[in-house]
Amino acid sequence: MGTYDFRNKVALVTGAASGIGFAAAKQFAEGGAWIIGVDRNAERMKSLLGALPKNGHPHLAIEKDLRSATAAQEVVPEAVELAGRLDIVVNAAGVCYFTKMQEISVEEFNEVFDVNVRALFLISVAAAEAMDPAKGGRIINLGSNAGRKGRTWSAHYAASKAAVKNITESLALSYGSKNITVNTVCPGPTETPMWDTNFKGLKTLTGKEPQEFWDLWRKQTPLGRVGKPEDVANLICFLASEKGGFINGQEINVCGGFMLTS
Ligand SMILES: NC(=O)c1ccc[n+]([C@@H]2O[C@H](COP(=O)([O-])OP(=O)(O)OC[C@H]3O[C@@H](n4cnc5c(N)ncnc54)[C@H](O)[C@@H]3O)[C@@H](O)[C@H]2O)c1
């Protein structure tokens, strides 16, 4: 049994094929939950979810490319059809690019907003409508420190994460009366595959190698290390647990002090 009791809970996790999404799915499964993963990387997701504790049901993998609004709208109806209900939703699917403002293409801008914002919005609203007020529900959205301030090299990503904070607040105001809490978790720099893409952009922009950035961020973090996906999953699971039930509409950092709440 994991830290929290998620027995008889159905947890839908987008971005379950990697990084923070998978770390959250793993902790939910260790607490007894039935996982429905959603990702465009179906093979990887199936293989990762297949290795988790089964809890009486094989975990389910829904393959979707969340750049499509139609695909995002299909997620919750398909999940409810498969599992019968939804108790927890984690919106962890996301994309980030480091690109000079004047070089951000319309396609790149749209992808960042379609996945990070529109899919998260569509899935959250559909899930909140589908959740049972008698049982309550939890929605946890992945924001970022990037959403708290503008950025020179990933203006679209920063704006998308500011939108996540705002949408989370609107959802919390709208669905609190249905006994559903909605919160944003903001990781600091966290070692996940997302940085493979990010570092390609940063290398073009700065000529620096990944190790130089990790070293800098370690130095800038009072606790002297960068994040692991499990650090972020720990907060996600607390918020999703019984114990997190009175936290609603908040944006909470997991970053070892790398950034401070403003
Ligand atoms: N890693 C960090 O340092 C960091 C910091 C702040 C915020 N975040 C946020 O945390 C969340 C998870 O990031 P991560 O670091 O685990 O990244 P990751 O790249 O390891 O995982 C993201 C997952 O989203 C999926 N995904 C991307 N585009 C998709 C699409 N169009 N359709 C379906 N699935 C798609 C990917 O296949 C992948 O499995 C993201 O929202 C990210 O912005 C991460």
The ligand as an ORCA input file, in Angstrom:
! r2SCAN-3c Opt
* xyz 0 1
  N       9.844     18.852    -16.185
  C       9.818     20.095    -15.742
  O      10.861     20.683    -15.397
  C       8.513     20.839    -15.654
  C       8.517     22.099    -15.032
  C       7.327     22.813    -14.953
  C       6.160     22.270    -15.467
  N       6.186     21.045    -16.062
  C       4.906     20.546    -16.607
  O       4.637     19.249    -16.125
  C       3.865     18.527    -17.091
  C       4.514     17.174    -17.339
  O       5.803     17.414    -17.910
  P       6.988     16.358    -17.900
  O       8.188     17.103    -17.503
  O       6.577     15.141    -17.185
  O       7.103     16.117    -19.493
  P       7.294     14.783    -20.337
  O       7.675     15.260    -21.706
  O       8.172     13.843    -19.628
  O       5.811     14.197    -20.374
  C       4.778     14.840    -21.081
  C       3.852     13.789    -21.675
  O       2.833     14.505    -22.417
  C       2.601     13.783    -23.605
  N       2.110     14.668    -24.664
  C       2.735     15.732    -25.198
  N       2.013     16.204    -26.219
  C       0.902     15.424    -26.316
  C      -0.208     15.401    -27.199
  N      -0.301     16.225    -28.223
  N      -1.169     14.475    -26.996
  C      -1.051     13.561    -25.988
  N      -0.008     13.513    -25.150
  C       0.965     14.447    -25.317
  C       3.970     13.215    -24.005
  O       3.849     12.108    -24.921
  C       4.547     12.829    -22.661
  O       4.258     11.474    -22.343
  C       3.791     19.418    -18.334
  O       2.566     20.091    -18.338
  C       4.924     20.403    -18.113
  O       4.685     21.637    -18.760
  C       7.331     20.308    -16.167
*
